[in-house]
Amino acid sequence: MIREQYRSTVIDATINIINSQIESVRNKNITKTSQRVYDNGFIGVAGAIGAYSEAELLQEAQEALNKKIEYPAEPQKDICQSLDKRQEIIPASSLVSEITELLQALRDRQPEFIFSNKVALTELQAEMRNDAGVCLEYRDRSILGGIIFKEKTSTSVFDGSLYFKERKYNRKLILDEFDLFLNAYREKVDFPGNGRYPVVFMTEESPIDKFVLDLKADVFSQGGSLFSGKLGQKLFNENFTFGQNLNPEETLMVPFFDAEGTVNTNYTFNLIENGVLMSPYCDKKSARKYGYAPTGSAAAAYDGVPQTALLRSSIKLCDKTLKELLGGQKGIVVLMAAGGDFTPSGDYATPVQLAMLFDGDRLLGRLPELNISSNVYDMFGPGFRGAARNSFLPFSTYDYTVLEMNVSL
């Protein structure tokens, strides 16, 4: 029998903002512990939140073996690695005063808007150990701002949002970035006419839902995927590489190992490489069931058995700038799009509630509400221009992906 423990702790200070003022502050420090035991192809799991008895939790996990939950894969063995990405951002004791000053400056610089929602300073600690030589540890800290804005003259509940998530903080650069978006929002520009345009998405919000759904091992292997039976085929653009990326240098607040302790080479696993479909994503159990290599894609509730999940999807960056990807054209930056979806055949369409015209260097102004559409084979095939690091935002470091799509009013 192999005993294994996965523990995560989240230390969080969240500031709630209403009507451009701090309304409340919530602090939490929550530890969740998952105790697992493996024996003769079965797994027993017990979980605890907060303080617990080691002996009692282990006994509960051992008793759970009687449920006969199959786990035919081998538990992770012989790997030890520790990474600490924490940096000093804002002392927790200074967070309220700092965000008070940030909001005051925002009100002074943008008096036509009302701001609400949250800013959170969060620390994550995750660790996994077992009797088979596993010792994995990850530490990280970030500040997240999700600020909703509304014009005082607007009849909408809200008009848009401003977002940042970083391991750093700089009030001046954040305010400069907010000004960049809000000044452009106030500047209305004409829609150039229905047609095919380069559409620019924050990469993490690009339309990749079809890959997340259809490349899951169970769906893919049982014939329920648009891509079933197409392993090894070149389906997409030569420059399109998509997969799971847990590289701590490129992502925040996500451990470099999955819930089963798998650590991929260079922390990445490409599901699509240079346009070729290489693999579905899977945990160890589904990998064994269908004959794939594990992709390090397992997640688990603190009291649950590991299950297949794509932990952080990623599109490989190219060596071009956003301006070069636009190729002299003006692009359409999608800032808020809700209500869209894929069909089973891969067609995609969504209304865009907030979009801006973009020349690669500047946001030129706010466009009217739009509709965008394409097909997964088109936008990630001939319509895929690339993903690039942003070079126009003063503070945020997130990436953007450029896709040619049909755009209409």
LINWOQUI-V663488 format. One line per field, one symbol per residue. phi: phi as a letter, one per 20 degrees, with the letter a starting at -180 (. if undefined). Layout:
BEGIN
phi: ???
END
This chain:
BEGIN
phi: .debcccccddccddedclmcfeaccdbbcddcddccdblnccccccbdmfbegffffffffffgfflefbfffffclbcbcccdfcfdcggfdfffffgffffffffecfedddbnbccdccdccbcbbfenebccbcbbbdcdcdedbffeeeffbdrbdcbbbebbbgfffffffggffffffefcfffogrdcfdddggfdffdgffffeefgffffenedgdgmdgneedcggeeccadcdfffcccmcgfdefdnfcfglmcbeecclnefeafebeffffffdndegdmdccbffdcegcfbefbfbdffeedefffffmneeddeedbbcoeaeegenfcbbfdfbbcebdodceeqeeffcccbacgfefddfeeepcbffcdefdfdfecddcfbecbf
END
